[in-house]
Amino acid sequence: MDGKTVPVNFRLIIGVLMFSCCGVSFAQLGGSPEKSALRNIEKHRWQKAEIKLRKTLDKDTLNPSIRYMLSVFYFDADNPAFDLDSAYRYAVTALQDYARAPTRERDRLRRISVDSIALISMRAQIDSAAFEVARRTNTEAAYLEFLSHFPSAMQRDLAAQLRDEVAYQDALNQNTHHAFLQFLNRYPQAKRAPEARAQYDRLLYFTETQDQRLSSFEKFLANYPETPYRKEIYRNIFEISTADGTVESFLTFMTRYPISDQVKKAGQMIFHILAEEDDPQWPGQFLNDSLQNLLALRSTYLVPVLKNNLYGFIDENGREIIPPVFESIHPDYLCGHITDEVLILDNKLVARNGSLIYQGMIEELSELGVGFLKVKTADDVKIIHQAGFIFQENIQDASVLGKSYIAVKKNDAWLLYTLAGRLLDENSWEDISAFGDVIFFTRDKKIYIAPREQLAKSADGNPTPLSEPFDEVKPWSNGLIWGKSGEFEGVLNQSLQRFIGFDKHILTQFFFGATAAVPNGIMLYNWKGKKSTVFEQVKVNGTWAAVKKSRSWFLMEPNLQEIKSKAYDTIRFEGPFVLGVLKDTVYVHFGPNIIATYKRPQKISFIPGKDSTSFLLMESQPQEKSVFDLKGRKLFSAAFDAIEYAGQGIFVVTRKEKKGLLNDRGEILLPAEFDAIGSVKDAVISILKNKRFGAFNIRNKMLIKPQYDRNLLPYTDMLLSTFKEGHYGFLGWDNRPLSAFEFDEIRYWDDSIAMVRKESSWSFYDITARKFTESNLRNITMIKNSPDEKIAIIQKDSNYGVISNRRNVVIPVTFSDVINLGSPEEPLYFTEKHIKEASLFIVIYYDRLGNMLRKEIYDDAADYDKIYCPDN
């Protein structure tokens, strides 16, 4: 420690310390060299004092008092030769000499107050002075020098602590991981070492990953596997590596980082992405028990139950899926058949398997797709995933784009995020939408587009791959995108490659591709982007295109862009038929490679068919008309005024405003004597004459002449129901009644039994036996009404039950109420039996076959009302 450079204030402090430490008097020293030296020191005769002391020490090197006086000499703050190191050295050597001095010499020294206590006190005062110098300097170097030069100082521990603090502050000022590493290497036991370690880890992490690239995160994790930022690194790797939102990327992450806390999230993402596919292929390595259970529940529905005044849910097989632990449910759930992926229960969002998704007041819930929910609360709108994590809060709106990204509206601006939550583009937009694999961005009336796959690279620090701005874009068939910029129009594919180049033409989409109106005509483009030559005019109909070039018309197959006809004077379309006219000849194109030639007839027209069937009507003479099918076959010729197709090979012809029937061979089925004839339905055609209804069966050619008040409706192939004199009844095709005309309504049950109503009472009527099998039913409510089975809830008097036309009685007619809480295909019956005497409500749940699933007993009407479906 260089005492010559010590500031004046330090010298003042040291001077005070020096005089307090030196207890030697002139009287005690007598005429000794010590007395002479001390007198010279007091009079500031520094050189004389030093020479005298050194000469004495040279004569007697074992001289603790002289060394003591040299320590005093160098410790005097007024001494130009002031030097704490020298003062300390002589104080230490004085102690050493004192320890080696003979007893007689020690006695002499004690008489002049020079003993071990005085010497130790001197050394301590020097230590204190040196420490004060170091503390006033307050640098790491000053404390290191103190600790190095004053090994016995009492202040060493404090000096070490102050040294560590100064060194830590220096590292803070540098604020680099190198600075903190150096601190830790020098002072591993420092009090600030944990903070320095945290700062080192933080700065190292941010320095090494400041480019936010996937490779940087992966490299850092490999180089520093024990980093405290491991969880954050996993999150970044997860967000970047899965930015494309594909199942494959989530699976890859799960395989590469199986111990990451993001693995569960990745599995949930995969599950909900695949769950929206029509025929998903489930990779078994990620389906844990919870997800397998959730997957199994997707094919079922839930029904509420109430036990001990708490709600739970069962499936159609009666298995308890969600235990009864909820105090309230949404009223819509009471009527069962719950297929929602998420339920609102007790101000909680709960998955179908009962796992908690979110807890809090919920005002509105909507599904965005791939497991994401938009939840409106009293405070804000949130995006929550069904896995239970909050994706975004305080939003205005959101939408899932192409199952790969999420567009989020905040502060009146749209932003684009990955499914894992990483912001892809810092820009804000007026709108973000998707078409196939292309994302549209709108701002300032301009539209920018980007491929979905390329956008994923933005998560890894790459610029957003936006196109040049468009004034307008529009989705086309086959995933194509029409765009317009200024006067230029063009078409791009999903990879944003030019399908039709941008030019000053007007593009119109057609089934084969597009037409392009150019200044000198029209060109055709097929779906491969191949363009035709320029035509003067183009007509498009069905699968054909008619093109005009050099004043002649040609029939063209636009997909192949091949001419399929000779040159015609004109071409016209009649439905799917193409008529090419050349001079006095008509060439009829019935289909590919089917062409018939006719001398120009008087008239050719199109007869609309049914079920993609069409016909061509050709009139060669005023009363002679011929009908052709799509293959160009002549079906028949006949004389009529007009013709319509009734279906199943039957035609309705009109002669002198009367209707008749012909088959497709031209045979007369009914003469033209009816006022109206309907279309074929179930092989039966209704006919009308003089405001009376009849029917004709095209299979057995049987006719029931018009004599009834309403249409005759087929009940079976052999039976009809019709209306006469104010009531319905059954009729055979021989026109003989099979029942009295006494019913107000008839419904089909099976081929032999019908549901019939007389006034307000329903019955089941055996048509063959002409008797009632069950009567006086107050109501019949159909649950399932399909050709394979009919199921109905019936009410007789005050009791309810369930019957089937295949299994007869499903649930006996003994209950106070029966409600179907399931679907028509998979019913689940809620039945209730009220025992008034005991004020009991017994609720029994039955499956579709009538097997009991569950029973609950309520002794209070209020409790029963809590589980009753009010929409029954």
SULKABEL-V399485 format. One line per field, one symbol per residue. phi: phi as a letter, one per 20 degrees, with the letter a starting at -180 (. if undefined). burial: b if it has 24 or more other ideal C-beta (glycine too) atoms within 12 Angstrom, else e. Layout:
# SULKABEL-V399485
phi->???
burial->???
This chain:
# SULKABEL-V399485
phi->.effdffgffffffffffffeededffffmdfgfffffffffemeffffffffffffffcfebfffffffffgfeffefgegbfffgffffffffffffefffffffffffdmdcfffffffffffgfffffffffflcgffffffffecfdffefffffffgffffffffffflcffffffgfffcfeffegfffffffffffffffcfflegfffffffffcfegfegfffgfffffffdffmegfffffffffcfeffefffffffggffffeefcfdefffdefgfffffffffeccdcfccclmcebbcefenffecffcdebcfgfffemledffcddcllcecffenffdbcqfcebcbeeolnecddedfdadcdceffodeebclddaabedlmcccecdclmcecdcffeoefecffdcfacbcbmecddccblmdddcbfgfffgfffdneffeefffdebcbfdflmececccmeecacdefemefecffbecdecfcfeqadcedgdqcdddefenfdefedfbbccbledcdcdblmddceceffeldfdbffdfbccdcleeddddcldddddefagmdccdcfgffbcbddfdclmeccddcddcgddccdcefenffeacadaebbceeolmddddcclmddbccefdnffecffcdfbceefblmcceccblmddcbcefedlecdffbdfcgedfecfdcccbcblnbebdbefemefdafecdeaccfdbfddcecccldddbddeffelbeebclefbcdfecccfeaccbedcclddcbcccfddleecfecdfacceeddffcfceedccedffdlddddcdcefenefdacccddbffffffdfffef
burial->bebeebeeebbebbbebbeebbebeeeebeebbbbbbbebbbeeebeebbebbbebbeeeeebbbbbbbbbbbbbbbbbebbbbbbbbbbbbbbbebbeebeeeeeeebeebbbbeebbbbbbbbbbbbbbbbbbebeebebbbbbbebbeebebeeebbebbbbbbbbbbeeeeebebbeebbebbeebebbeebbebbbebbbbebbeebebebbbebbeeeeebebbebbbbbbbbbbbbbbbbebbbebbeebeebebbbbbbbbbbbbbbeeeeeeeeeebbeeebeebbebbebbbbbbbbeeebbbbbbbbbebbebebeebeeebbbbbbbbbbbbbbebbbbbbbbbbbeeebeebbbbbbbbbbbbbeeebbbbbbbebbbbeebebbbbbbbbbbbbbbeeebbbbbbbbbbbbeeebebbbbbbbbbbbbeeebbbbbbbbbbbbbbbeeebbbbeebeebbebebbbbbbbeeeebbbbbbebeebbebeebebbbbebbbbbebeeebbbbbbebebbeebebbbbbbebbbbbbeeebbbbbbbebebbbeebebbbbbbbbbbbbbeeebbbbbbeeebbebeebeebbbbebeeebbbbbbbeeeeebbbbbbebebbbebbbeebbbbbbbbbbbbbeebbbbbbbebeebbebbbebbbbbeebbbbbbbeebbbbbbbeeebbbebebebbbbbbbeebbbbbbeebbbbbbbeeebbbebbbebbbbbbeebbbbbbeebbbbbebeeeebbbeebebbbbbbeeeeebbbbbbbeebbbbbbbeebebbebebbbbbbbbeeebbbbbbbbbeeeeeebbbbbbbbebeebbebebeeeeebebbbbeee
